[in-house]
Amino acid sequence: MSTLRPEAITFKQLRALCAVAEHGTLTAAAESIHLTTPAVHTQLRQLEENFGARLVDRGPQGVARLTLQGEAALVGARAIETALEACVDHVRALNDGMEGMVTLGVVATAKYFAPRLVAELHRAFAEIDVILRVGSREMVVSALQAASVDIAIMGRPPRLPAVHATVLGPHPHVLIAPPDHPLAGQGRIAAERVLAETFLAREAESGTRVLMERFIERLGKGRPQRVVELESNETIKQAVMAGLGVALISRHTVAGELAAGRLVELDAPSLPLVRQWFLVHRSDTALSAAGRRIHGYIVGRQGAFLPR
């Protein structure tokens, strides 16, 4: 016995060695692992051939003791068994959704409540890593297309990729102005006076921009409107407060400014425009177990995390 063949060692052979070490005889070892005594003898013989050394000394009355080489092999066998048990536990946790990673994409408008939601998810699912990605609608749709986000929160589900969409709660849009604006506090404002204002808006592809254009179309029946495009909701809010114009915007993005009196809602026709927040995921790709748990939890909150 001199040639070592570690690649030929099997779990069954190591299991037989562990049983002999624990029970002291081949007969007792065989009973503990539900094999016959000759089968255990065969496994040990094959293991010794693979190690190129005698691993077990057999004495009178069937007593079996491990040699020094056998003791060394036993250390490895138990380490392998421990590692395998840990691996099985980990896979079971992943299968059950107790561990894993879930990437949540949200459109920029949702960034005003999404971090609190993710913090809540971290507390509820400590073993699941929830990664938050914030971007434009175009970026979130592209991320869904590329499968770089698992689930997403947005105001208007995309046509492509095909998704399953679940309503999370109302998403009101309001017309905002600075508190000293001439139309502030005037009650219901005539459409003509609204159309006389300069509108501050996001990029053409954003859901809020599309909603604003439809609102203006209904009020003006095709009348051209002065629109100034700005890069973010934060810039729009600052521009409105500076008196550069008014803006149709998600109430969830200006809840703090409205409460503090830095901005006001204008009572324009057909407002607020109430849309919905949706939780979406690709319909052609199954969520992981962790993804299903996170999805179920968010849906189960029934919009309680949305600003009031």
N, C-alpha and C positions, 0 to 999 in steps of 0.2 A: 504494500500500500504506500505509494509515494506520489502519485499524480493527483493533484487537486482539480476537481471539476465543479466549481461553485455554480456554474450555469445550469447544472443538472439537478441541483438541490430543489426539493419540492416542499410545500407547506405540510403535506402529509408526513414526510420523513421527519421534519422538525417537530411536528406534533407528537409523533411516536417517541422521540427523544425526551421531550418535556414530560410526557406521561410516565416514562420509565423513571426519570429523575424524581418525580413526585411520589410515585407509588412503590418503587423499590423492586418490583418483579415484573416480568413480561406479562404474566397472567393478569395481575391487577391492572397494569397499564392498558392491556387490551380491553378489559371490561369498562374502564373509564372512558375510552374513546370509541366504544362500540365496534371493535374489530376483533378478529380471532387472534390467538397467540401467534400462530404461524404468520399471519399478516403483519403483525408488529415486528416479528423477527425479520421478515423480508424488508420492511421499511428501514430498519436499523442497518441491515447489511448493505442496502443500497446507499444509505447515508454515509456509512464508513467508506465505501468505495469512492464516493464523490469527494470526501475529505482526504482520502488517501491515508487514513489512520484508524486505529481501533478506538472506538468511542465508549464502549461499554464492556466491563468485565463481568462475566457471569460466574457466580459462586455456587456453593451448595444450597440446596433447598430452593433453587431458582432465584436466589438473591442477585440483583444486578446493581453494579456501582459504576458511575461514570469515571472514565480515566481523566487525566489532565486535559487531553484534547477534547474529551466529551464535555468537560466543564466549560471549556472555552467556547465550544459550539453551542452549549446551552445558553450562555450569555447572549450570543447573537440571536438565537431562536426566540428568547424572551423579548429582546428588543424589537424584533420583527413583529411579534405578536402584539406588543404594546402599540407600535406604530400603526399596525393594521386596524386595531380597535379604534384608535384615534381617527384614522381615515374613514372608517365606517361611520363613526359618530358625526364627523364633518359632513360626509355625503348625505347622511340622514337629515341633518339640520338644513342642508341646502334643499333637499327634496321637500322638506316640510315648510320651507320658507322662513326658518328660524335664523338663517345667516344668508349673506349675499350682498350684492350691490345693486342699487336701483338708481338710474339717472332720470331726474325730473326736469324737463324743459318747460320754461314759462316765457310767455311774451312779456315785453318790457312793462306793459301796464300792470301785470300781475306781481311785479317786484315789490309792490307796496304791501303785500300780504304774504307772498310766498316764503320769505325767510322765517316768519313766525310759524308757518305751517311745517316747514322742514325741521325747525327746532322741536316742534311737537312730535313729529315722526321720530326724531332721534330719541326722545324720551320714551316713546311707546315701543320702539323697536331698537333697543340698544345694540343688537348684534347685526343689524342691517345698515350698511353704509348708504345713505341717501345723498346723492350728489345733485346740487342745484345748478342749472345752466339757464341764464337769462339772456334774451336777445330779441331781435325784431321778429315779427311774424315770419318773414321770409327765412330767417335763420332757423327758427324752430321747425318750420315745415321741412326745410332741407335736412335738419337733424333727424327728423322722423323718417325721411326718405332714405337716409344713410344708415338708419338704425343706430345712431350714436346717442339717442335718448330712448328710454323705454316707454315713458308716459309723458304727456304734456298737458299744460293748462293753457287754454286760449279762448278767445271770444267767438271765433268762427272756425269750425272744423274745415280742414282742407278737402279739396276734391281728390287730390293725389298727394301722398299715397292714400289708399282707402283705409279708413280708420273706424274703430268702434268709438262712439262719442256718448258720454254720459253727462247730463246736466248737473252742475254743482250748485248753482244759485243765480240770482238776478245780478245783472251787470248794468246799472243805470249810467246814462251819459247826460251831462248837463252843459249849459252854456255859462261860462264863467267870465267875470269882469272884475276890475279893481273896485273896492268899496266906494270910491268917489266917482264912479262912472255915472254919466247923466241918466242912464237907464236903470241904475240900481234903485231898488225899492219902489219902482213905478207900477207895480202890479203887472197884469198881462200886457205884453208889449206887442204892438202891431207888427205884422210881417214886414212892412215897408221900412220900419225903423231898424229892425234886425238886419235886413239886407243892406242897409247903409253902412254897416260896420265892416272893418277889415277883419278877416278871419285868419287866425294863426293855426297852422296845421302840421301834422307829421308828414312823412314821405308818402308818395302815391300808393305804395303797396300795403300800407298799414290798415288794419281793420277800422281804426278810429277815423282815418281819412276817408275811407269809403263811406262810413256812416255819415260823416259831415257833408260830403258831397250829395248824398241822397236827401239829407235834411234841407240843404240849400235849394236843391232841385224842386222839392215839394213847395217850399215857400215862394221861390222866385219864378217857377214854371219856365226854366230855361234861361233866365236872366243871368248875364255874366256877373261874376262875383270876384272881388279882390281877395286873393288868398296869398299869404306869406308862409312859405314852408320852412320849418325849423327842425332841428335834428333829434330832439328828444322831448319827452314830457316835462322834464325839469326846465329846459330852456323855454318851452311854451309858458309854463307857469310864471317864470321870472319876467318874460316879455309881457304877459297880461298884467302883472302887477305894476310894470313900468308904464302901462298905458299905451302899448303899441297895437292893441287890438283885443278882440274877444276870441274865445276858443270853445269849441264843442269837445268835451273831454270826459273820460271816465271819472265818475264821482269818486271812485276808489283811489284815484291818484291825487285827489285834492282834498281828501277828508280832513287832514290836519290844517290846511290853509283856510278851509271854510269854517272850521271850528274856532280858529284863532282870529277870524275876521280879516285876514289878509286878502281873501278873495270872497266874492259873493256869487250866488246863482242868479241868473236873469230869468224872469218868468216869460219865456218865449213860447209861441204856439207849438203844440205837440211834444213839449218837454215835461219831464225827462223822457228820453228814449231808453226803454228798458230792453236790453238784450240778455243773453245768458252766458255764464262761464261754463266751459266744457272741459271735462277730463277725457283725453283721447289716447288711444294706442293703436298701432297698426293691426288691421284685421287679418293680415296674412301671416302674422308672427305671434306665436303663443308667448304670453308673459311667463317669466320664471316664477317659481313658487314665491320668492321674496317679492317680486313685482306684483303678484296677485294679492299678497297681504297688504302692501302699501296702497294699491289701487282700491281695495275693499275698504281700507280705513278712511281714505280721503272721501270716497263716496258716502260712507257711513256718517261722516260728520255733517252732511246735509248743508254745506255752506256756512257752518258756524264760524269758520275762520275768516270769512269775508268781512270787510269793514262795514260797520253799521252807520 
